[in-house]
Amino acid sequence: MTQYPDLAGKTVLITGSSKALGAETARAFAREGARVVVHGRDQQAIARVADAIRADGGDCAGLAADLARADQIEGLRTAIKQHYGDLDVLACFAGGLGQPVAVLDIDEARWRQTLDIDLTAKFLTVRAFAPAMLSRGHGNIILMSSAAGRLVSQASAAYGAAQAATLMLMRHLAQELGPGGVRVNAIAPSVIRNEKMERGMPAEVQRRLAQSLPLRRLGEPRDIASAALFLASDASSWITGHTLDVAGGKVML
């Protein structure tokens, strides 16, 4: 049984969906009957996710691109259009480099790299895909941010600044694209269990971290996937310019 039957047949690109929560979100959209484009930079990781979706009966394509390069984004857009047509849903999940670094220890190269990966790449991706949505009079964009963009955290200042700027970019887009029928929202997760955490964080540390949250558990990739499905579906058809804090109560704004 699908939760959101209106998503069936929609074309959805989830950037950064070859791993972790992006991969779970791609699988969730496929289960709803959407035509899913799995994206990343590692061809083998992309193939693993795409093959698994197809093995479960989903309609899926896997494509690689460096989202810091406008020419590669244009190549991604062209490939999707040839395969599926124009996008209905763009979920910009790609990002990273949130490791703790003291502000004065961040060198210029790291600062610029973090902003490129966590902010500029989203801007370039939206700029490539939004015009077709406007020309058709409908579309849906979801930008991945972070609790680090809502509150000061242990993540680096460069990462926090990029995530906060992502939320302002989202609001500008919602204001400007709304009259053309395009909704734009953001998801801001807190601590989500993933492969890196399972490998590098002892179970006792995970337990203490979970106990620090009002809901007393860590987030799971399915929590993000469920939020993305809701924001992409007609169930949220009168919501735009909103930041959905999927944070277990860590963020209450």
C-alpha positions in Angstrom: 0.0 0.0 0.0 1.3 3.4 -0.9 1.0 6.4 1.4 1.0 9.1 -1.3 -0.6 7.8 -4.5 -0.2 11.2 -6.2 3.6 10.5 -6.4 3.1 7.6 -8.7 4.6 8.3 -12.1 6.4 11.5 -10.9 10.0 11.9 -11.9 12.2 12.5 -8.9 15.9 13.4 -8.6 17.5 12.9 -5.2 21.0 14.2 -5.3 23.5 12.4 -3.0 21.3 9.3 -3.0 23.9 6.7 -3.5 24.4 6.4 0.3 22.8 6.7 3.7 19.6 8.8 4.1 19.5 9.8 0.4 19.5 6.1 -0.6 16.7 5.4 1.8 14.7 8.4 0.4 15.2 7.1 -3.2 13.9 3.7 -2.1 10.9 5.3 -0.4 9.9 7.3 -3.5 10.3 4.2 -5.7 7.9 2.3 -3.4 5.4 5.1 -4.0 5.6 4.4 -7.7 7.8 7.4 -8.6 10.4 7.3 -11.4 13.6 7.8 -9.4 17.0 9.1 -10.4 19.7 8.0 -8.0 22.7 10.4 -8.1 26.2 10.5 -6.6 29.8 10.6 -7.7 30.7 6.9 -7.0 29.4 4.8 -9.9 29.6 1.6 -8.0 27.6 3.0 -5.0 25.0 4.5 -7.5 24.7 1.1 -9.2 24.2 -0.8 -5.9 21.2 1.5 -4.9 19.7 1.6 -8.4 20.0 -2.1 -8.9 18.3 -2.8 -5.6 15.5 -0.5 -6.4 14.9 -2.2 -9.8 15.2 -5.6 -8.2 12.2 -4.6 -6.0 10.2 -3.6 -9.1 11.0 0.2 -9.0 11.6 2.4 -12.0 15.1 3.8 -11.5 18.0 5.4 -13.3 21.5 6.0 -11.8 23.5 9.0 -12.9 26.8 10.5 -11.7 27.7 14.2 -11.7 29.9 16.7 -9.7 27.3 19.2 -8.5 30.0 21.9 -7.9 30.4 22.1 -11.7 27.6 23.7 -13.7 28.5 21.8 -16.9 28.1 18.4 -15.2 24.8 19.5 -13.8 23.6 20.4 -17.3 24.8 17.0 -18.5 22.7 15.5 -15.6 19.7 17.5 -16.6 20.0 16.5 -20.3 20.4 12.8 -19.4 17.3 12.9 -17.2 15.2 14.7 -19.8 16.2 12.1 -22.4 15.3 9.2 -20.1 12.3 10.5 -18.2 11.4 14.0 -19.4 11.3 17.0 -17.0 11.5 16.6 -13.2 8.5 16.8 -11.0 10.5 16.7 -7.7 14.1 17.9 -7.0 15.5 16.8 -3.7 18.9 18.4 -3.1 20.4 16.0 -0.5 24.1 16.1 -1.5 26.5 17.6 1.0 29.0 16.9 3.8 32.1 18.2 5.5 30.4 18.8 8.8 33.2 17.6 11.0 34.0 19.7 14.1 36.8 22.3 13.4 37.4 25.4 15.5 36.6 28.6 13.6 40.2 29.9 13.6 41.5 26.5 12.5 39.5 26.5 9.2 41.7 27.5 6.4 40.4 29.3 3.3 40.5 26.2 1.1 38.3 24.2 3.6 35.9 27.2 4.0 35.4 27.5 0.2 35.1 23.8 -0.3 32.4 23.5 2.4 30.4 26.3 1.0 30.7 24.9 -2.5 29.5 21.4 -1.4 26.8 22.5 1.0 25.4 25.7 -0.6 26.7 26.5 -4.1 26.0 23.0 -5.4 22.3 23.4 -4.3 22.1 26.8 -6.0 23.5 25.5 -9.2 21.3 22.4 -9.2 18.1 24.4 -8.6 19.1 27.0 -11.3 19.4 24.1 -13.8 16.1 22.4 -13.1 13.7 25.1 -11.8 13.1 26.8 -15.2 11.4 23.7 -16.7 9.2 23.5 -13.6 8.1 27.1 -14.0 7.4 26.6 -17.7 5.1 23.7 -16.9 3.5 25.6 -14.0 4.2 23.0 -11.3 7.1 21.4 -9.4 8.5 20.7 -6.0 12.0 21.4 -4.6 13.3 20.1 -1.2 16.6 21.4 0.1 18.5 19.4 2.7 19.8 21.6 5.5 20.7 20.6 9.1 20.1 21.4 12.7 23.5 23.0 12.5 21.9 25.7 10.4 19.3 26.3 13.0 21.4 26.3 16.2 25.1 26.6 17.0 26.5 23.0 17.1 29.7 21.0 17.2 29.8 21.1 13.4 32.2 23.5 11.8 31.2 27.2 11.4 31.7 26.8 7.7 29.1 23.9 7.6 26.7 25.8 9.9 27.0 28.9 7.8 26.3 26.9 4.6 23.3 25.2 6.2 21.8 28.5 7.5 22.3 30.1 4.1 20.6 27.1 2.5 17.5 28.0 4.5 17.6 31.6 3.4 18.0 30.4 -0.2 15.0 28.2 0.2 12.9 31.1 1.4 13.9 33.3 -1.5 13.1 30.5 -3.9 9.7 29.8 -2.3 8.9 33.5 -2.6 10.0 33.9 -6.2 8.9 30.5 -7.6 5.6 30.2 -5.7 3.5 32.3 -8.2 4.8 29.9 -10.9 3.4 26.9 -9.2 6.6 25.6 -7.7 6.8 24.8 -3.9 10.2 25.0 -2.1 10.8 23.6 1.4 13.7 22.3 3.5 14.4 19.5 5.9 16.8 20.1 8.8 17.8 16.8 10.5 19.7 16.4 13.7 21.6 13.2 14.5 20.7 10.5 11.9 22.1 7.0 12.3 24.2 6.1 9.2 27.0 3.8 8.1 29.7 6.2 9.3 28.1 6.4 12.8 27.8 2.6 13.0 31.4 2.2 12.2 32.9 5.0 14.3 30.7 5.6 17.3 30.5 3.1 20.1 27.0 1.9 21.1 27.3 3.5 24.5 28.0 6.9 23.0 25.1 6.5 20.7 22.9 5.6 23.6 23.9 8.7 25.6 23.4 10.9 22.5 19.9 9.5 22.1 19.1 10.2 25.8 20.1 13.8 25.2 17.1 14.3 22.9 13.6 14.8 24.0 12.3 11.8 22.1 15.1 9.7 23.5 16.2 8.0 20.2 18.5 8.8 17.3 17.0 9.6 13.9 16.8 6.9 11.2 17.1 7.4 7.5 13.4 6.4 7.2 12.5 9.5 9.3 14.1 11.7 6.6 12.5 9.7 3.8 9.0 10.1 5.4 9.5 13.9 5.6 10.6 14.1 2.0 7.6 12.1 0.8 5.2 14.4 2.7 6.8 17.6 1.4 6.8 16.2 -2.2 3.2 15.1 -2.1 -0.2 16.8 -2.4 -0.6 16.3 1.4 1.6 19.4 1.8 0.1 21.3 -1.2 -0.3 24.6 0.8 3.1 24.5 2.4 6.1 26.4 1.0 9.0 28.3 2.5 9.0 26.0 5.5 11.8 24.3 7.3 10.8 20.9 8.7 13.0 20.1 11.7 13.4 16.3 11.8 15.4 16.5 14.9 13.8 14.5 17.7 13.0 17.7 19.6 16.6 19.1 19.5 15.4 22.1 17.6 12.1 23.8 18.7 11.7 27.0 16.8 
